């Protein structure tokens, strides 16, 4: 299994849409997109802390801005 590397380093996680769009490998881009989306859904569904659920929902909205996922 290969490592997934985000262009722009660790700070790229603060702007996932831009970071994922910079990826050249479609397979890697799809893997990261699925990871972000699935993690956000799990947090929204399972987390007891409302603030964390709101942040996950905001991140999910950022990733899927424009009515389509990345």
N, C-alpha and C positions, 0 to 999 in steps of 0.2 A: 504494500500500500504506500503510495507516495504522499509526501507532505503537501498540504495546501498552503501556499504562501500568498499573503495579501500584498499587492503593490502598495507602496507608501508606508509599509511597516505597520506597527501595532496601532498607530493613530488612525489607520484606515478604517478600523471598526467603528469609529465615530461617524463615518460617512460611508456606509456599506454600499449604497447604490453607485456612487462614483467609483469606489474601489473595484467593485465587481465589473463595472462596465469597462474598466481599464485592462481586465484580464484578456489575454490573447487566446487562451484555450477554452473552447466552448464547454468541454466536459468539466473542467475545473470550475468554470463560472456556474454551471448548473449545480454542481455539488455544493458549492458555497451558498448559493441561493436556497437550495433545499434545506441546508443546515440552519440558516438564519430563520427561514419561514417555519420550519418544524419546531425549532426551539422557542420561537415567539408564541406559537400556538400552545405548546405545552405549558409555558409560563402563564399565559392568559387563563388557561383552563385549570391549572393545579396550584398556583401560588396563592398563599393566604394574605400576602401583603398587597394592598390596593395600589400603592405607589409603584411597585415593581410591575404589576400587571399593566398599569398605564404606560410605563416606559416601554414595555414589550409591544403594546399596541401602537405606540408612536413609531417605534422602529419598524414594525410590520408595515405601517402606512408609508413610511419613507421608502422602504424597499419596493413596495407595490404602487408607488406614486404614478399617476397618469392612467390608472385603470388596468395596468398590466404589470406583471411581475418582471422586473429587471429586463 
